[in-house]
């Protein structure tokens, strides 16, 4: 036994010091493993911090692009955000594209607009940010140059589809956020119905058997925050309401209002205080601000040339009035636009009654691509189609503060998407063929890579 102890402690003949050497080697190995763990933790922490900073910087640049800022402004916003998070671009000006290095912190912040790598190369609505920093580790601090940590983020202002053919945005306890009366005829394809109301009668359908005049294409359904009443399960195909659904955000709240350019800016937006005289029974309208009601009598015909129309006097196509146009964006607003609306903005109605007909198609490019009609959020005037009025439109109709109403035996809306505060189909025909390719898509800043 004594010999065993002596051998272990290195006092045996010919084996003196072997255990101490082995113990020292073991301790070095343990220290090395601990050092590696500490270094790996430092590198991981640095990577995580840099990734968060790169993503935040890219998102800051994307917000500028979303707000229609210049590429140089987006680059400056990205570098400013990176600096806020501790990653300096050195002596470079903020709007400098490409790599910029801060020698003091061994940090390089690279910003490209548009991106030069990845899935969004050359996309003018995206920005790319890469952050690289030489990290000093605890195990081998003198070789920090061999430990560069990189993080990359790409963000942009991208189109996002809502997927709903009809949206009733009111988030209150409003009864009949969506209502289809007994005389309604509804035909919806390509998307579902959303109702944000919290009421116990948020969505009411009174089209009941044996009537079969309500068709909602499967597999699209009804999402409603509150609860429903009426004949949903007896439709063909039957609709099972998804009640208790989280209210959805207004998809178009970020769309900018159209500008009005007055002298000395250029080009000046035309302002019309009267309608042009008809030629051959046809009144041709050009883009601009209309302080006069677009209204005819009898069989008057109006043709809208392509462009942006800011309507302060409203629409009235009663009688047999006919209004046509392609490539148009119509913004219905108050009489003093673009000045502040005040406490009681003076807004005009959009009324289509009698045998009036409107046939319009939206722009397909630009800021308001596929947004056909936008009523100012300060205007709560109803959009009403009554009598035998007919509205056929390609593009989205957006009434964030207003009721859309069909109220007539043959009143008809045929369109691509309907988004309003409330939707009431008392009588008349509602046909929506939802297609993301010809409806407005909200453009929102978001991370892409």
N, C-alpha and C positions, 0 to 999 in steps of 0.2 A: 504494500500500500504506500509506504514511504517513497519507494522508487517511482510509483505512478505520479505522485504529486511532484516529485523532483523533476520528472521528465516534462510534465505540463508547464512548470514554471521555468523551464530552460536550464535546470541545474544538473541534468544528466550528462554523463560523459559523451562528447561528440555531437550533442544536440543543443548546446547552449545558445540561446538567442533566437532559435527558430520560431518559437511561438510568438515572440515579440514582433518579429518581422511579419509573420502571417497576420497578426492582429493589426499591425500598422497598414498593411495592404488592404485588409478588410475595411478599416476606417476610411482610407482614401476612397475606396469604391463607394462606400455609403455617402461620404461627403460629395463625391462626384454625382451620384444619383440625386441627392438633395439639391445640388446646384442646378442640375438639368431640370428638375421639377420647378425650381424657382424661375429659371430662365424661360422655360416653356410658359409658365404663368404670366411672366412679364410680356412675352411676345403675344400671347393670347389677349391679354388686357389691352396692349397697344393696338392690336388688330381690331378689336371690338370698338375701341374709342375712335380709331381712324375711320372705320366703316360707318359709324354713326355720323361722324363729321362729314364724310364724303356724301352720304345720302342727304343729309340736311343741306349741304351746300348746293347739290344738284337740284333739290326741291326748291330752294330759294331762287335759283335761276329759272326754274320752270314757272314759278309764280309770276315772274316778270314777263315771260313769254305769254302766259295766260292773259296778262293784262295788256297785251299787244306792245310790249316794250321792245327795244332794239336788242340785237344780239350782244352788242357791247355792254348794254345795261344788264343783261342777264349774266354775263361773265363777271361784271363788277359785283353783282349781288351774290354770286357764288363765292367769290374770293372774300368778300366782307363777312359772309356767314362762316366760312372756314376760319378766318381770323378770330371771330367771336368765340369759336370753340378751341382756340389755341394753336391753330395751324397757319403760320404766317407765309405770305408770298414774297417776303423779302422786300427789296427796293422796287419791284415792278409796280407800275400803275395798276389800279384795280381792273381796268378794262383790257389788260394785256392777255391775248390768247396764248395757249400753249403752256409749257412748264415755266415756273418761277420758283427759285430756290432761296431759302433763308439760311445763310451759312451758320448763324448763331445757334439755331436749333436743328440744323441738318435736316431740314424739311423742304420737300418739293411739292408744291400744289400745281397741278396741271388741269387746265380748264379748256375744253374745246366746244365751240359752237359753230356749226352743228357737230355731233359726235363723229369721230374718225375710226371707231372700232365698234364691234358688237352688232346687234340686230338693228340699230337705229342710225347706221352710218348715213350722213348727209341729210337727216331729217331736220327740217328747219324749225320744228316745234319741240325739239329735244336739246338737252345739254349734257355734257359728259364731264365728270370731275374725278380726278385721281389724286390721292394723297400718299406720299412716300416719306417715311421718316427712318433715319438710322437710330436704332434702339440700343442703348447701352445695357447689356445684360450683367447680372451679378457674377456669373462664373468667369467670364472672360471679358471684362470691361474694356481692355485695350483693343479688342477686336470687334468693337461695335460696328465698324464699317461693314462687317460681314453679316450683319443682321438687319437688312432693310425690311421694313414692314410696309406693304402696299394695300390700299383699299380703293375701290372704284365704285362710283355710283352714276347712274343715268336716270334722268327724270324728264318729263315732258308734259305739255298740255295736250291731253289726248281725248278723243271722242269716246263717250261711254253711252251705250244704249240702255234705255229704261226697260224695254221689253213689254210695255203696256200700250195697248191701243187706245184706251180711255183712262184718264186719271182725274179723280175728283179730289182736290188738294185740301179742302177745308178740314182743319184738325180739331175743331170745336165739338160740341155736343149737338151738332146740327142734324135734325131729322132730314131724311131723303138727300143725303149727300149725293147719291145717285138714285134716280127714280125713273122707272118705265111705267107709264100709265096703260090702261086697258086698251087704248087705241094705238099704242106704239108698235112700230115695226123696226126691229133691230137685227142687224146682220154684221157680226164682227169676226174678222179673220186675222191670223198672224200674231195676235197678242191678246193679253187678258185685260181685266178691269181692276183698277185700284181705287179704293175709297178710304180716305184718311179719317173720316168722321168717327167719333167715339160713341155716337148715339146707339141706343138699342134698336133704332130704326134707321141705321146708317145707309143701308142699301135696300130699297124696296122694289120688288118686281111684281106688277099686277097683270102681266101677260100670263094668263092661266089657261089650262086646258078647258075646252077643246081648241083654243087658240094656239097656233104654233108659230107665231110671228116673232119669236125671239130666238136667235141662233148665235151661240158663242162657240167658235170652233175649238174642238179638243186638240191638244191637251190643255189649252189655255183656260184659266179659271178666274175666280173672283177673290181678290185679297181685300179684306176689310178690317179696319181697326176695331170697330164696334161690332154690332150684330145685325142680322138681316131679318126682313119679313117678306112674305109673299111667296110666289111660286118659282123657286129656283130649282128644286130637285125634280120638278115635273117637266122641265125643258127637255128638248131633244137636240143634242145629248144633254143629260142632266148635269146641272152645275152644283157642286158641293162647295158652299162658301168657306173660305179659309178665314175664319173670324179670329179676332185677337192678334191680327197681323200688326207688326210694328209699322207706324206711319212712315211713309216714304218721303224723302226730301223732294222739294220742288226741283225738277230736273233742269229747268231753264233759268233759274234765278241768277245764274252767273252771266247770262247773255247781256252784253252791253246795249244801252239805248243808242239809237242812231244819232250822230252829231248833226248840228246845224251850223254851217259855216257862214258867218256874216263878214262883210268887208271890215278890215283889210285882208282877212285870210282868203285863200284861194284853193280850189274854185268856190265861188259863192253858191250856197244852196238857194235855188229859186224859191220864191214865195208867191203863192197864188191867192188873191183875194176874190177872184171870180173865175168861173169856168170858161174855157175857150169856146168859141162859136162852133157849132157842128158844121161839118162839111159832108154833104151828101147824106145827111141824117146820122152821121157818126161823129161823136166828140172824142178826140184823141187827147189823152192825158200824158204828161211827161213827169218824171220823178221830181220831187220837191216837197215843200210844205204847203198843205192845203188848209187855209183858214176858212174856206167856204165848204158847205156841205156838198158832197158829191151826190147829186139828186137829179133825177130826170122826171119826165112825165110822159104818160102814154107809152109809146114804143121807142123811146130814146135808147140809143146804143152808145156805150162808152168802151173805149179800148185803151188799156194801160200799157204804155211802152215799158220795157224792162228797166228796173232800178228800184230805188228806195223811196217809199211814199210815207210821209209823216202827215197823218190826218188829224186835224184839230176841229173840223166841222162835222165829222161823222159821215155815215153812208145812209142813203135811203133809196132803195130801188123799187118802191111801190109801183103799182100798175103793171105794165109789161116791160119795165126797164131791164136792160141787158148790159152786163159788165163783164168784159173778158180781159185777160192779160197773161203773159208768160214771163218767167224770170223776174218776179216782183217780190218785194218784201214790204208789207203794210204794217205800219206802226200807228195804232189808234191812241191818241193822247189828249191832254187838256189844252185849253185855248192859249195858255201863255208859255207853252213849252218852247225852249228848254229852260226857261226861268223856273225858280222854285214854285211848286204848285200852290203853296199857301194852305190854310186850314180847310178851305172848301174849293178844291179845283173844279173848274168848269169843264166837264167831259161830255162828249156827244155820243149818241147812240149809234149802234149798227143795227139797222132794221131792214129786214128783207121780207116783204109781204106781197099780197096780191099774186101776180104771176111773174114777179121779178126773178131773174136768173143771174147768178154770178158763177163764172168759170175761170179759175185762176190756177197758176202753177208757180211754185216758189223758185227762187234762185237755187242754183246747184253748186255754186262756189262762193267763197268769201265768208265773212264773219257770220252772216245769217243764212248760210246754206241750208236749204230745206225747211226753214222756218217761214211759213207763209204769212201768218197773221199773229201779231203780238200786241196785246192791249196793255197800256201802261198800268203798273201795279197801283198807281194812285187813282185809277178809274174803275169804279165798281158797277158801271152801267151794264145792264144785261145785253148779251148778244142773242137776239131773237130772230128766228125764222118762223114765219107764220103764214097762214093761208096756203097758197100754192107756191110759196117761195122755194127756190132751189139754189143750193150752194154746192158746187163741185170744186174741190180743191186738192191739189197735189202738194203735200207738205203739212207741217204741224200747225194747228191752231192753238194759241196759248193765251189764256185769259186768267191770270193768277188771282185776280180779286173779283172776278165776275161770274155770274150765273150764265151758263149756256142753256138755251131753251128752244125746243122744237114744239110749236103749238099751232098746228093746222092739219087739215085732213090729208093734204099731200105735201106738207112742208118736208123738205129733204135736205139732209147733209150727207154728202158723199166725199170722204176724205181719207187722209193717211193716218192722222192721229189727232185726238181731241184731249187737251189738257185745260181744265177750268177749275174754278173754286167749287162749283156745284154743276151737276149735269141733270137736267130734267127733260125727259122725252114724254110730254103729255100726249101729244098726237103727232103723227108724222113718221118719217122714215130716216133712220140713222144707219148708214153703211160705212164701216171703217175697214180698210184693207191695210193693216199695219205692215210696214216693211222698213227695216233699219236703213236701207239704201236711199229712201226718199222721204225720211222724216228727220227732223232736227235732232242732232246728237249733242248733249251737253259736253262742253269742253272743260275739263278740270285738270289741275296740276296733280300729278301723281308720280311715284317712283316706277320706273320701267325695268331697270336692271340693277 
